[in-house]
Amino acid sequence: MHELSIAQNLLDIVSEQCLKKGFTEIESVNIRIGKASGIMPDALIFAFNAIKTDTIASKATLDILEVPVSGLCSDCKLEFIVEEEYILSCPLCDSSSFVITSGRELDIIDMEVS
């Protein structure tokens, strides 16, 4: 379960930034995860909740915005969004020549602190 190590790194980053700015408690953390990132949101929330005890984020919630997979077809130039985790071909021309433009993200958007 690599979500545990991701949760630990996430907690380390937000805790360091919170303390650096002079705050003492994290109330919530908002992140963006791409559907093709290989990260299971429920498992990440579970891991975050398991390791946050006895930290400045002990009462924090982890809020996740899932980013759909999108791409740009190299042949027909269609910009497209798919609901699946993987793109096998362009939905318009069926070409397998495309560039994934979003869906692999793992970004910290912001956090609420006190």
C-alpha positions in Angstrom: 0.0 0.0 0.0 2.0 2.9 -1.3 -0.7 5.3 -0.1 0.8 5.1 3.4 4.1 6.5 2.3 2.3 9.2 0.2 0.2 10.1 3.3 3.3 10.3 5.4 5.1 12.6 2.9 1.9 14.7 2.6 1.7 15.0 6.4 5.4 15.9 6.6 5.1 18.6 4.0 2.0 20.3 5.4 3.2 20.1 9.0 6.5 21.7 8.0 4.8 24.5 6.2 2.3 25.1 9.0 5.0 25.4 11.6 7.2 27.4 9.4 4.5 30.1 9.1 3.9 30.1 12.9 0.6 28.1 13.0 0.0 25.3 15.5 -2.8 23.3 14.0 -3.9 22.0 10.6 -7.7 21.8 10.2 -7.9 20.5 6.7 -5.7 19.7 3.7 -7.0 19.9 0.1 -5.3 17.9 -2.6 -5.8 17.1 -6.2 -5.3 13.6 -7.5 -5.4 12.5 -11.1 -7.5 9.4 -11.9 -4.4 7.9 -13.7 -2.0 8.6 -10.8 -2.3 5.0 -9.4 -3.4 6.4 -6.0 -6.6 5.1 -4.4 -8.3 8.1 -2.7 -10.1 6.0 -0.1 -6.8 4.2 0.8 -5.0 7.6 1.0 -7.6 9.0 3.4 -7.5 5.9 5.5 -3.7 6.1 5.7 -3.7 9.8 6.5 -6.3 9.3 9.3 -4.2 6.4 10.7 -0.9 8.4 11.0 -2.2 11.9 11.9 -2.7 11.1 15.6 -0.3 12.9 17.9 0.6 15.5 15.2 -0.5 19.0 14.5 -2.9 17.6 12.0 -4.6 15.2 14.5 -8.0 16.9 13.8 -7.5 17.5 10.1 -9.6 16.3 7.3 -8.1 15.3 4.0 -10.2 16.5 1.1 -9.5 15.1 -2.4 -10.5 16.6 -5.7 -10.2 13.9 -8.4 -8.9 15.1 -11.8 -10.2 13.2 -14.8 -7.8 11.9 -17.5 -7.6 14.1 -20.5 -5.5 14.0 -23.6 -4.7 15.6 -27.0 -4.8 13.5 -30.1 -1.7 13.9 -32.2 -3.6 13.0 -35.4 -7.0 14.8 -35.3 -6.0 17.3 -32.6 -9.0 16.6 -30.5 -8.7 17.6 -26.8 -10.7 15.0 -24.9 -11.6 13.9 -21.4 -12.3 10.3 -20.4 -13.9 8.8 -17.3 -11.7 5.7 -17.4 -8.3 5.6 -15.7 -6.5 4.7 -18.9 -6.7 6.0 -22.5 -6.2 3.4 -25.2 -7.1 5.5 -28.2 -8.6 8.8 -29.3 -12.4 8.7 -28.8 -13.0 10.5 -32.1 -10.5 9.0 -34.6 -9.4 5.9 -32.7 -5.7 6.8 -33.1 -3.3 5.5 -30.5 -1.1 8.6 -31.0 -2.0 11.0 -28.2 -0.5 12.9 -25.2 -2.0 12.7 -21.8 -2.5 16.3 -20.6 -4.0 15.6 -17.1 -4.9 12.8 -14.8 -1.5 12.0 -13.2 -1.5 14.8 -10.7 -0.8 14.7 -7.0 -0.8 18.3 -5.8 -1.4 20.0 -2.5 -3.9 22.8 -3.3 -4.1 24.4 0.1 -4.7 23.8 3.8 -6.7 25.5 6.6 -4.7 26.2 9.7 -5.1 27.9 13.0 
